[in-house]
């Protein structure tokens, strides 16, 4: 039995990822409607926020190497894309394509997850300074759900592509991969414990 036949169909796995992302983020079409209603004011922040994200990445040697690969080197494109999504299905399609791009560019999930709260903080501060209180509240309520959706899709897609690539290259079944992972995990935990003790 080939890996392709023993693994769930790709469309089923992507559907599962999107279902989990929707469920956990509680994203709704109203969140995108909120953004579209505020587009004239909020979309021009794109380049400003992107510049700050670049500075965050460049400030540390460990993250500097991702300046040109995180969001294809243009964080403003992701933010602008939120206002360009024609409906919630288009939004999910854009996040999936973005996720594939991150895998292609070998952007680690820790960079994606680590920058998420920075995005929220930057956009929240900008909204509170530029929008009337009611609009600022609507914007800052919607953005965490939107960003949570994006991060969930990015991380899950990275895991999915890595696993399926390994299956295709080795011919291993999902069950065998899981068994190997668990065996490796036991060794890895011991190694981590030893390393952490040496750092004390």
Secondary structure, 3 states (H helix, E strand, C coil): CCHHHHCCCHHHHHHHHHHHHHHHHCCCHHHHHHHHHCHHHHHHHHHHHHHHHHHHHHCCHHHHCCCCCHHHHCHHHHHHHHHHCCCHHHHHHHHHHHHHHHHHCCCCHHHHHHHHHHHHHHHHHHHHHHCCHHHHHHHHHHHHHHHHHHHHHHHHHHHHHHHHHHHHHHCCCHHHHHHHHHHHHHHHHHHHHHHHHHHC
